[in-house]
Amino acid sequence: MGSGPAPQGGRAPERERGDTLPDGASPFLHRLGQWISILLVRRAYRVRIHHADRIPRTGPVVLVANHSSLADGPLLFGMIPRTAVFLIKHEMFRGLLGWFLRRIGQLPVRRGEPDRTPLLAAVRVLRAGGLVGVFPEGTRGGEMATAQNGAAWLARSSGAVLVPVACRGTRRPEGRGRRLLPRVDVLFGDPVVLPDAKGRAGLTAATERVRTELVELIAELDRLVPAKDKA
C-alpha cells in the first residue's frame, strides 16, 4: 500500500470546482447532498478510506464500484473529493426523492432496457471533465455484464480514465441482527486507461479489463482488512 487510510470518518482533499453536472442540476443542491451524505450516512458507520488520493482531481473519470447494499452509493457520494454524477436505478426516481436526485445531478437508468439517454448524458459530463460513478453489479448481483459494458463504453467514448473502488462492510451478514456503527472500508484503485481497440472486440476487451480491475481490488481490500475487523 502507498499512503495510509484517512482518519476514521475523514474527508478526502478539497473539492475540484470545474466539474460539470447534467442539465437541470443545481451545484448548490449537489454540495448540500454531499454534506447530507457525510452527516447522516457516514455517521451510521465507522468509515476508513484508503487511497482517496488516487482519484484524479481534474479530467474525466469513470468511477466503477462494487455494490453490496443500498448504502454504497450515498456513502461514496459523500466521500469523493469532487463533483460526482452516479448512474442510479430508475426506480429510485419517484416523488420528492426522485426530484432531489435529479437536482443533485444523478442520472436514472432502466435495468434491462436499451436506454441510451442516461449514457449520453453521462458522456457529456465526462467530455466536460467530470466524474461519473457506475456500479457494475447494478442490481446488487444482477446484470453484471450489461453494467460492465456500460462502464467500459463510457470510458472509451469520452477518453476518461477508469478508477475502481472496493467497499466492504455496508451489507449486514446473513443471520446477524442490527449492528451498532459497523466498520466500513473503502479502497480506491489506481487510475486505468482501458484498451482503445475499436469495435465489439475492443469493447469486450475493455469490459474484461473493468471486471478484472474491480475483482482484483476487492481481493486487495479483503487482504488489507482482516475478517475480524469487518464486524
MOZI-V523377 format. One line per field, one symbol per residue. ss: DSSP state (2 for helix, 1 for strand, 0 for the rest). psi: psi as a letter, one per 30 degrees, with the letter a starting at -180 (. if undefined). A space follows every 10 residues. Layout:
BEGIN
ss->???
psi->???
END
This chain:
BEGIN
ss->0000000000 0000000000 0000002222 2222222222 2222011111 0222000000 1111100000 2222222220 0000111112 2200222222 2220001110 0000002222 2222222000 1111100000 0002222222 2222222200 1111111100 0000000000 0011111100 0100000022 2222222222 2222222222 2222002222 0
psi->lclllllkgl lllkkkffll llkfljeeee eeeeeeeeee efffljkkkj hfffjkfllk kjkklljflf feeeeeeffk hlkkkkjkkf ffikbeeeee eefgglkkkk kgkijfeeee eeeeeefgga kkkkjfhehh flheeeeeee eeeeeeffgl lkjlkkkkff kkkkgkakkj ikkkkkkklk kkklkgklae eeeeeeeeee eeeeeeeeee eeeejlefff .
END
